[in-house]
Amino acid sequence: MNQQKSGLLLLLSFFFLYKTAKAQLPLRNTRWQHTALPPDPATISVSFQDDTLLISARASNIPTETLLYQQTGDSLLLRKVSGENTCNSTSIGLYRLRYSNNGEEFSLQPISDDCPERQKLFGASTTFNRQRTNLNTPPFNWPYLDPVADSVAGISLYRAYKLLAGRSAVPVVVGVLDSGVDITHEDLHDVIWTNPAEIADNNLDDDKNGYTDDRNGWNFMGAPDGTTSAYGQPEITQTYVLLKKKYDTIDPRKVPAREKRQYDTYQIAKKQFLHRYQANQPIYKAFSDTANFWRVARELQAHLPNSPTSATAIQRASVGTDTVAMTIRTLLADAYLPQYGSFSSYLALVRKNWPRFTQLLGGEAMIGYNPGYQPSKAIGDDPANVNERYYGSPRMLIGQSQELAMHGSHVAGIIAAKRDNGRGMDGVADHVRIMPISVVPANGDERDKDIANGIRYAVENGAKVLNMSFGKRLSPFKEEIDAAIRFAEAHDVLIVHAAGNNGENYDSLPAYPSARYANGQTAQNVLTVGNSTWQLNENLPSRSSNYGLETVDLFAPGTAILSTLPNNRYASLSGTSMAAPMTAGVAALLRSYFPKLTAVQVKEILMKSAYKPATTVRRPGRSDKTVAFSQLSRSGGVVNAYEAVKMILSEPRFSGLR
């Protein structure tokens, strides 16, 4: 999964501005409103600032109460500073914070408080609604709203659940093939799949499936103890290193017909790799000799004033004519921002954050296009043996890493974060078990053998829906992935795949994994999804989303999607990586409440029931050309849970399946 340059620049801009978030969505810098019921329909506004809570009547912006607050996870501590009520300023109120409506509402449950007036204001029956400070951003619950009733391009999830009220459901296992999932997250631990036939941590393969201690899925990227590198390599590097010996000197006329596609893939990889390898050599040399890097940095420091500087001033400072020294100067200049102050202060920050600095600016040279970097050694498998299946670990050691399992945890939360538990946000489906299958490095491209093995593992262990929010431009062992997809198709498993974020026509892209088999046939169990926004206008498709009248099946909400991150955090992310699990969640919902439906039927229902606005939109990408939204995908629509459920309940052909 290649990291885009724009993403790198974004990371650089926050290079030294590391922020942590505690469990439960934070209240800091948010505003809320409560309107009481008759006969006293007063409107109260509350504003959480850094550590102060201001309370005011809607008719006036002047606070009537000021309190100090402290949020620790889902606990809220309140103490009066000033105001009209008669509460003692030394009295403390302790409340339990509960969110609802996907983080758009909150209520407080008193734990202890000797102030009756405060208890009345924050009583358990009092619900506060979030007030948006930026009207250009959507509410957290926008993906679940209805396009007709709410004029927001959501999936109409709330209406779908009303249709399903009173119906029974069965648990559905969804395999999340991704970067890993934090199975201890407060909003995920109750929905993680548990292998009923496996005893945890006894070092025995109790169910004889070849994967020892796989109690909660499998990590194909991990060392046996669960240690996992966050850094993989692009597919062109992997392909070059893996196939160089086999194809570098072979006479093209002697390549067997069955290997022709792989040989051509190697030639593409070789050309691209060697170009990027050469381009990154100066940076490799700059970072490979740390002592020399800091010698040059001190030399630059001597030429710059002890006051705020600029990237231009750093670049103009003399370091002689040595190529490596000039590269070091350029690296330091490129990463400098005015808020870092003087060059001396900047260097102190670089030293403090050296590993991160090295990865951000030297990752391509030291890892991405470095043939000597071999993360698979720790895994213990043979990268050249694509038929090898039993390697990796039953666990992933995440620790405090900001990258390991980040993407996969966000995907898992969209599908199935525990609904109505008062924490964070709500996933789409309410009877799902998430099976974490780690195959995607936080940086770099996933290996073909890991993808194929991940699909097979999920299918063999009972998953009925797979989410694959990843993609790449080369696939040297595509035949193995094709075989795994056929295996899933034969076992009635639906695969939901993200279309990618290049703003390009997916019909003409070399993109893998693909629903198109190498022999030209098409898998019937693969659903490819583009990213749509909340706006029912020309901005409905995300500008970054891939599209395709032949190869993208439908769109789904994938912009500004709130979900879970490791270590009990939450954040909003965007991309087809979010649109795919939004769709996978709806697919799992249907398979849960209507378990007789086949994978192919679920795909058909989702496409036919999609919301299809007759809207002219701006075509994704850099062009401002407009096109009918119906021309961007096979279905011409946005996934709609309500219409899908309605179709199943109303159409006679589904009578025996409901």
Buried (B, 14 or more C-beta within 10 A) or exposed (E): BBBEEEEBEEEBEEBBEEEEBEBBBEBEEBBBBBEEEEEEEEEBBBBBBEEEBBBBEEEEEEBBBBBBBEBEEBBBBBBBEEBEBEBEEEEBBBBBBBBBBBBBBBBBBBEEBEBEBBBEBBEEEBBBBBEEEEEEEBBBBBBBBBBBEBEBBBBBBBBBBEBBEEEEBEBBBBBBBBBBBBBEBBBBEEBBBEBEEBEEEEEEBBBEBEBBBBBBBBBBBBBBEBBBBBBBBBBBBBBBBBBBEBBEEEEEEEBEEEBEBBBBBBBBBBEBBEEBBEEBBBBBBBBBBEEBBBBBBEBBBEEBEEEBBBBEBBBEBEBEEEEBBBBBBBBBBEBBBEEBBBBEBBBEBBEEBEEBBBBBBBBBBBBBBBEEBEBBEBBEBEBEEBEEBEBBBBBBBBEEBBBBBBBBBBBBBBBBBBBEBBBBBBBBBBBBBBBBBBBBBBBBBBBBBBBBBBBBBBBEBBBBBBBBBBBBBBBBBBBBBBBBBBBBBEBBBBBBBBBBBBBBBBEEBEBBBBBBBEEEEEBBBBBBBBBBBBBBEBBBBBBBBBBBBEBBBBBBBBBBBBBBBBBBBBBBBBBBBBBBBBBBBBBBBBBBBBBEBBBEBBBBBBBBBBBBBEBBBBBBBEEEEEBEBBEBBBBBBBBBBBBBBBBBBEBEEBEEEB
